[in-house]
């Protein structure tokens, strides 16, 4: 029996770009906040204030639920896609 875990990251990438990325991958949009991709459930959750304190940068959590190896692979690819150094 597999035990599935939740994996989360906090992202400042514009949420619209994250949604576009998920659709480019072939994820199925369940709602604007929930997607299914490669056996994973991916949820986008905005913080109440939706900004990093004192910086004004948008923020949200991306939660990936499913097989740990697939979740880690997805998050690694996500980080590489949205990694930005110096703007």
ZIPE-V877731 format. One line per field, one symbol per residue. ss: DSSP state (~ for helix, > for strand, _ for the rest). Layout:
# ZIPE-V877731
ss: ???
This chain:
# ZIPE-V877731
ss: ____>>>>>>>___~~~~~~~~~~~__>>____>>>>__>>>>>>>>>>>>______>>>>>>>>>_~~~~~~~~~~~~~~~_____
